[in-house]
Amino acid sequence: MKAVFYTASRQLELRDAAEPSAKTGEAVVAVDAVGICGSDMHAWLGHDPRRVPPLILGHEIAGRAGGNGDSSGGARVAVNPLVTCGACAHCKSGRGNLCAKRELLGMRLPGGFAERVTVAEKNLLPVPPALSTVQAALCEPLAVCVHALARAADAGGGAVDGGRALVIGGGAIGLLSALLLCSAGVEVCIAETNQLRRAVLEKADCGAVVAGATGQNQFSLVVDAVGSAATRAIAVRAAAGGGVVVHVGLADNDGGLDTRKMTLEEIAFIGVYAYTEADFAAALGKLAAGALGSLEWVETRPLADAPQTFAEIHAGKCAAPKVVLLP
């Protein structure tokens, strides 16, 4: 089969790969759509020591399981790529995203930038008939957003109940978070520095779109979908007293927090990672219900275009908040 391998910093290669096989409790999934995640970009840049080349990246996967020997003609499925032990205290309490033994397809295990991939059967969810396979590939990033906003609500993020929210970063996580908040009746401002992407956001009905910083003490909820020192500083500055900052992005680990303001004004800062199984199922349900609009901002490209696409995204020349590759 054909697969795109991460081979070295800023290098991807389309190669022949061995056919995957399935053990008991597993299925070979024919990949019909796989999204490019920011973490895939981090790996491509050589910034993620967990992803060691040569490796097939990609974990935002939808396809077909069962059917013929190569999975063609099988049932359409969305793939939960988070692999957990199922036995630890976190897993038993429904918080498998915190499992110390967790793995992710496309991290140390072969991922979805390929024609086929092996997946545990328990990690496959049927795709409702009304949902396209490309839309189903958004289930994984949307699950991240569902989880992040649930954690914000638990921490008292008043914007979830009708206040004001700032979303920093107009990639897929930022945009999907903004759309979820808008669907809940929250007044949203989304900040994105890339002019090409702002033009797309303007058409996505995701709130007010701005280019940069948005003042001080104005928002009861801030979602940092970038996760850099600069955006952390913007997030804390923008948060109102008693507000919540949800940190989703992992661009760097270089500071940026005004801990004095956070303490004096009781601003909660929450790190969120991945999602639970319940979050993933909820995300699929929201997509099937059309809760996020037309999703016309998703761009599709052939799998073979991955090397060029990664370069364009890094150079800021790709306007689409999400590019989905089609093996």
N, C-alpha and C positions, 0 to 999 in steps of 0.2 A: 504494500500500500504506500501511498505518498503521505509524507508528513513534513512539517516545517520544524527544523531543529534550531534551537539557540546554541550556537557553536562557540562564540566568544563575544567579548564586549562589542556591542553595536553590530553584531553579525547574526543573520538568520539564513538558513539554507534549506531549500526544498530538496528532500532526499527520499530514496526508497527506505522503508522501515519494515521490520518484521511484523507479520500479522499478529495482533493480540489474541490471547486465548483466555477462556473463562474457566475458573474453577467452580466448585459447588458454591452456590450462593452469589455467583457473579453473572454478568451478561456482557456480551460484546455489543456496544452501541455504535451504529453507523452515524457519524457526526454530520448533521445537515447544516448546522449553524453554530459558530463559536465566537464570542465577543472578545475584543482586545481590552484587557483590564489595565489600570494604572500599575498594578504590581507586575504585570508582564513587561511593561515599559521599564520599570525599575530593574528587572532582571536583565533586560536587553542592554541597559546602560552599565551593567556590571555592579550595581548597587545592592544586590541581594545575595548574601553569602549562602542562603539556603537553596538557591537555585543554581546548581553547578552544571556547566555545559559538559558534554552535549546533552540537551534535554528538550523534550517536546513540551512547550508551554501550553497555556490555555485551560481555563476552568469554567468559563461561562458557556455551557454546552447544552444544546438540544439536538435530538436526533431520533433514531428508531432502534428499538431493542426487540430481539426475537426474530421471527420470520425465517429467512434462509440462512445459510451458513455464514454469509457476510453481513447479516442483519438487515439486508434489503427487504422491504416489504413488511417490516415489523411495526409494532405499536409505537406511536409517537411519545417521546418522553422528554421531560426536563431533568437534567442531571444535577443533583446536589453533590458538589465535588468535595465536601468536607468529610474526611474519613476519621472516625473516632473509635475509641476502644469499646464503648458501650457498657463498661463495667465500673468505672471510677465514680466517685461521689458527684462530680460535675455532670457526667453523662446521665446518671440515674436521676438527677434533679432537673433534667431537661436543658442543661446548659453545656451541651457537648462542645460548643465553640471554645470552651475553656479547658477541654481535655488536654492533659499534659502530653498525651501520646498522639495528638491529632496530626493528621497529614492532609494534604490538599492535592488533588489532581493538578499536574503542571508545576508542582513545587519540587518534590523528590520522586513522585510517581509520574509516569507518562501522562501528558495532558491531551487536550482536545484539538490542538492544531494538527489534525491528522484525519484521515478518512474514517478510522475506527479507533475506539478506545475501550478498555475494560473497566467496568463499573460494578460495584456491589449492587445487587438487585434492590436492597432496601433503600438505596439512594436514588431510585428512579421514581419520578412522579408522572402519571399520565397527563398529557397535554389536552385540555378541553378542545372540542371541535372548533369552537369559534376563534381560537387563537392560532396565529401562524407560527411556524417553527422559528422564524427569525424573532418574533416577539417573545416566544418562550425562552429564547436565549438570554433575555433580559431578567429572567427570574432571579438569577444569582445576585447581580448587583442590586436589584430592587429589594431582595431579602436583607442586604446590608442596611439599606435605608429604613426598612420596616423595623429592624432591630434597633437602630440608632435612635429613632424617634420614640420607640417604646421605652428605652432607657432614659431618654430625656423626660418623658412624662412621669416616670417613676421618681425622678429627681426633682420634680416640681417645675419643669419647663412650661411656664404659663402660656407660651405661644401655642402649644399644642391644643389648648382649650380656648383659643380665640385671641391671643395677643399678637405681637409682631415678631417676625423671625427674619434673621439674616442667614443666607447660605453663601459661603465663600467657595468659589470654584464652580464653573459651569460645565464640567465633564458629566459623565453619566450619573455618578453618585450624587453630585450636587443638583443636577437637574431633576433626577427622580425624587430626591428629598423635597425639592421645592414643589414638585407636582403633588406629592403626597400631602404636604402642608396646605397647599391651595385647595385640594379636594376636601380638606377638613375645615375650610373656612378661615384659615389663618392669612393674615396680611404678610406677604413675603417680598423680600428684596434679595436678589441674587447678584453677586459680584463676580465678574469675569474680566480678566485683563486682555484676553485675545479678541480683537475686533471682529475677526471672521466668525468666531463662535458666538459673540454677542448678537450678531445678525440672526443666527439660528435660534437663539434663546428668545429673541423678541417675538418670534412666530409660534413659540411653544406654549404660550399662555401659562407661564410659570411665575408670574409676579413682575415687579419692577426690576429691570435689568440695568445695572450700573457698571462702571469700568473699574472702580477702585474703592478705597476706604469710605466709610459712610458715617463718620462722626462718632460721638461718645455717648454711652449710656442710653441707647435707643431701643435695644431689643431684649426681650425676655428669653429668647432662644437664639443661639448662634450655632450653626452647623459648619464646622471647618472640614470641608471635603478635599482640602489640599494637604494640610499638615506640615507646614514649614514654619520656621521661626517667625518670618514676616506675617504669615496668616494667623498664627497663634496670637501675636501682638495685636493684630487688627481685631480678632475675635474677643479678646478680653476687654479691649478699649470700647468696643461696640456694645458689650453686654451691660444691661441695666442692673442695678442693685437687686440681689435675690435671683438673678437670672441663671441660665444654664448654658454652658459651652459644651457641645458634643464634638469630640475630636475623632474624626473618621480617617482622614488622610494620613499617609506615612511618608511624606516627601523627605523630611530630614528629622534629626533629633538634636537640634542646635539651640534649644532655649526658646525665648520669646514670650515667656509668661510673666505678667506683672502680678507676682504673688501678694504684694501689699494690697493692691486693689481687690484681688480675689478674696483676701481675708477680711478686709474692712467692710466690703460690700456683700459678703457672703455669696460670691459667685461660685457655683458648682462647676467643676471641670471634670468631664467624664470621657475616658477613653473607651471606645467600643471596637470590638473585633468580630467580624463575620456575622453569624446569625445562628439561631437555633433551628431545629427541624420545624417547629411551629411557625417561625418567621418565614421559612422557605415556602411552606404550604400556603401561608397567608399571602405572600407575594404573588404566587401563581394565581390565587383566587382574584386578587386585585387586577392583575393583567387580563384575566378572562372576563372580568366584569366591565372592562373598558374604563376603569377609574382614572387612568392617566392620560386620557385623550388618544389622539390618532397615532402617536409615536412615529410620525413622519420624519423626525429628526435622526432616526437611525439610518446609517449608510451601510450598504452591503458591498463586499468586494470578493473576488475569488481568493481562495487560500494561497495560491501562488503569488499573489500581490502583497503578501505579508511583509517582506523585507522593505519594499518601497513605502508601504503604509506606515510602518514603525518610524521610518525616517521622516515622513511628512508630519506625523503627530508630534514628534520631538521638536521639529523645526517650527511648529505653530502654523503649519500650512494646511492643516485638516480642520475644516469648520465643524464637522459632525461631532457631537458629544460622545457618540458611540459608533464604532465601526465593527460590524459583524462579518466575519470571514465565512465563506461558503465552500467547504471541501467538495 
